[in-house]
Amino acid sequence: MIVAGRYFPPSEARSIAAFASVVGKRQLRFETEDAYVLFEGPPRGLRSTPRLASLTRRIELANGARFETEDNDGADALLWKLWRLPRGRMTARLEKGWPAVALLLLLIAAGGYLFADRAAPMATEHLAKVTLITMAHPMSEQALLALDRYALTPTGLSAADQARANVLFERAEAQGRLGAGGYRLVFRGGWRIGPNAFALPDGTIVMTDSLWATMQDEDEALGVFAHEISHVDHAHQLQRVYQISLWPAAVATLTGDISRMSEMAANLPGLIAQAPVPDDFERQADDDAGRMMRALGAKPSRLAALLERLDRAACRGKDCLGGWVSDHADVAARVARLKAEDVAPVNACAGDWRATLSLACLRSIASR
């Protein structure tokens, strides 16, 4: 193997047209066209620049001399004979094979999208549903303490109103997966973003005084309670927390590490106070609420009426109060589904491919 190039003597800027080759037992030789030997010896201290596109390749010797060539393939072969690993071959191949690189990047992007849009939600749903109540309870208590400190005030409801609400809540909770006694209703006063109710992972349902005052009949109250109980049954709040901390959640769930769970709980108050509930969670909770209301002899359309009333009152001019409606899914679509529940149950696993891919729907389909 003979490689043509230019030889630069040590500490000199001038170059000499030369040829590089390997002779004897891995001896490197540089010689001129008329066979005058410029250098011959073992390649101790030899350094070579990496291969990069068609840039000039340089081989440097320990004595300060260097050899430059445009023959990248020849330089690689020379280095292999000297038992030196050429650098940059993969980079050069990738640069020449840019269509393959573009395809690889496209596949990586598609894989990332599929993981974020399908695999990750299914993983968080599974993790949330296998989380022990002993882990969910401290998270819920920590979140409620934070909300009490920064967003909520003590309730002003009378004892009679609280007793009436608890009677209705007991009727609703009997329809939930945890059954009677598996949930807890707590009352709070002011809420900085308007009338509201929300569920915590351990089965605690928080309702504000202003939301109770907005309800016009028992059916509306049953609908709100059933809706929030569904959020507990499907571990929606845990899923929201786990979606922003998937790997710590997996470790905490598998190891039972309460300390990690406590760290993730710090995200829950912010999610409740500021982040909209995902549309598929709301559809699932509305559909469950409709089913539970029918079982209790109530009309799902009464929950729809409450949603419409809250929606009309949510914004007055530029002052939007928000609350149980504005931080949830599209109100018009929710109202239409709930009104349809008065006539025929809505299949929660139909009409939306994300819902169909949930673990609950997949199990339902498999059991048919």
ChimeraX attribute file (.defattr): number of C-alpha atoms within 10 A of each C-alpha:
attribute: neighborCount
match mode: 1-to-1
recipient: residues
	/A:1	12
	/A:2	15
	/A:3	21
	/A:4	21
	/A:5	22
	/A:6	21
	/A:7	26
	/A:8	19
	/A:9	18
	/A:10	14
	/A:11	10
	/A:12	10
	/A:13	7
	/A:14	10
	/A:15	14
	/A:16	15
	/A:17	15
	/A:18	25
	/A:19	22
	/A:20	26
	/A:21	22
	/A:22	21
	/A:23	15
	/A:24	9
	/A:25	10
	/A:26	16
	/A:27	16
	/A:28	21
	/A:29	20
	/A:30	25
	/A:31	19
	/A:32	17
	/A:33	11
	/A:34	7
	/A:35	10
	/A:36	10
	/A:37	13
	/A:38	16
	/A:39	15
	/A:40	15
	/A:41	14
	/A:42	16
	/A:43	19
	/A:44	11
	/A:45	9
	/A:46	17
	/A:47	15
	/A:48	20
	/A:49	15
	/A:50	19
	/A:51	22
	/A:52	17
	/A:53	16
	/A:54	10
	/A:55	13
	/A:56	15
	/A:57	20
	/A:58	21
	/A:59	17
	/A:60	19
	/A:61	19
	/A:62	12
	/A:63	12
	/A:64	12
	/A:65	15
	/A:66	22
	/A:67	23
	/A:68	23
	/A:69	20
	/A:70	16
	/A:71	15
	/A:72	22
	/A:73	11
	/A:74	17
	/A:75	26
	/A:76	21
	/A:77	18
	/A:78	21
	/A:79	22
	/A:80	12
	/A:81	18
	/A:82	19
	/A:83	11
	/A:84	15
	/A:85	13
	/A:86	18
	/A:87	15
	/A:88	15
	/A:89	17
	/A:90	12
	/A:91	14
	/A:92	16
	/A:93	14
	/A:94	15
	/A:95	14
	/A:96	12
	/A:97	11
	/A:98	11
	/A:99	11
	/A:100	12
	/A:101	14
	/A:102	12
	/A:103	11
	/A:104	12
	/A:105	12
	/A:106	12
	/A:107	12
	/A:108	12
	/A:109	12
	/A:110	12
	/A:111	13
	/A:112	14
	/A:113	13
	/A:114	12
	/A:115	14
	/A:116	13
	/A:117	12
	/A:118	14
	/A:119	15
	/A:120	17
	/A:121	21
	/A:122	19
	/A:123	18
	/A:124	25
	/A:125	22
	/A:126	17
	/A:127	21
	/A:128	25
	/A:129	16
	/A:130	12
	/A:131	19
	/A:132	13
	/A:133	13
	/A:134	11
	/A:135	19
	/A:136	21
	/A:137	16
	/A:138	17
	/A:139	24
	/A:140	23
	/A:141	16
	/A:142	16
	/A:143	22
	/A:144	18
	/A:145	13
	/A:146	16
	/A:147	18
	/A:148	16
	/A:149	10
	/A:150	11
	/A:151	16
	/A:152	18
	/A:153	17
	/A:154	12
	/A:155	16
	/A:156	15
	/A:157	17
	/A:158	10
	/A:159	9
	/A:160	9
	/A:161	14
	/A:162	17
	/A:163	12
	/A:164	12
	/A:165	20
	/A:166	15
	/A:167	11
	/A:168	15
	/A:169	23
	/A:170	19
	/A:171	18
	/A:172	26
	/A:173	25
	/A:174	17
	/A:175	20
	/A:176	19
	/A:177	14
	/A:178	14
	/A:179	13
	/A:180	15
	/A:181	10
	/A:182	15
	/A:183	22
	/A:184	18
	/A:185	17
	/A:186	14
	/A:187	19
	/A:188	19
	/A:189	19
	/A:190	18
	/A:191	24
	/A:192	15
	/A:193	17
	/A:194	20
	/A:195	23
	/A:196	22
	/A:197	24
	/A:198	21
	/A:199	26
	/A:200	28
	/A:201	27
	/A:202	24
	/A:203	25
	/A:204	21
	/A:205	21
	/A:206	18
	/A:207	25
	/A:208	24
	/A:209	23
	/A:210	19
	/A:211	21
	/A:212	21
	/A:213	11
	/A:214	14
	/A:215	18
	/A:216	12
	/A:217	11
	/A:218	13
	/A:219	21
	/A:220	24
	/A:221	22
	/A:222	27
	/A:223	29
	/A:224	28
	/A:225	28
	/A:226	28
	/A:227	27
	/A:228	26
	/A:229	31
	/A:230	27
	/A:231	25
	/A:232	26
	/A:233	18
	/A:234	19
	/A:235	26
	/A:236	26
	/A:237	23
	/A:238	27
	/A:239	24
	/A:240	23
	/A:241	20
	/A:242	26
	/A:243	18
	/A:244	13
	/A:245	14
	/A:246	18
	/A:247	12
	/A:248	16
	/A:249	25
	/A:250	18
	/A:251	13
	/A:252	20
	/A:253	19
	/A:254	12
	/A:255	10
	/A:256	16
	/A:257	14
	/A:258	16
	/A:259	11
	/A:260	15
	/A:261	21
	/A:262	18
	/A:263	11
	/A:264	19
	/A:265	21
	/A:266	15
	/A:267	17
	/A:268	24
	/A:269	21
	/A:270	13
	/A:271	14
	/A:272	19
	/A:273	16
	/A:274	11
	/A:275	13
	/A:276	13
	/A:277	17
	/A:278	13
	/A:279	14
	/A:280	16
	/A:281	20
	/A:282	20
	/A:283	24
	/A:284	20
	/A:285	24
	/A:286	29
	/A:287	24
	/A:288	26
	/A:289	29
	/A:290	32
	/A:291	23
	/A:292	26
	/A:293	29
	/A:294	16
	/A:295	12
	/A:296	15
	/A:297	9
	/A:298	19
	/A:299	23
	/A:300	29
	/A:301	23
	/A:302	25
	/A:303	27
	/A:304	24
	/A:305	17
	/A:306	23
	/A:307	22
	/A:308	17
	/A:309	14
	/A:310	23
	/A:311	18
	/A:312	11
	/A:313	14
	/A:314	20
	/A:315	13
	/A:316	9
	/A:317	6
	/A:318	6
	/A:319	8
	/A:320	13
	/A:321	19
	/A:322	20
	/A:323	22
	/A:324	20
	/A:325	23
	/A:326	20
	/A:327	18
	/A:328	18
	/A:329	17
	/A:330	13
	/A:331	17
	/A:332	12
	/A:333	10
	/A:334	21
	/A:335	21
	/A:336	12
	/A:337	21
	/A:338	27
	/A:339	19
	/A:340	16
	/A:341	22
	/A:342	18
	/A:343	11
	/A:344	12
	/A:345	17
	/A:346	19
	/A:347	12
	/A:348	18
	/A:349	20
	/A:350	11
	/A:351	10
	/A:352	11
	/A:353	10
	/A:354	15
	/A:355	19
	/A:356	16
	/A:357	16
	/A:358	19
	/A:359	15
	/A:360	16
	/A:361	17
	/A:362	13
	/A:363	11
	/A:364	12
	/A:365	11
	/A:366	7
	/A:367	7
	/A:368	5
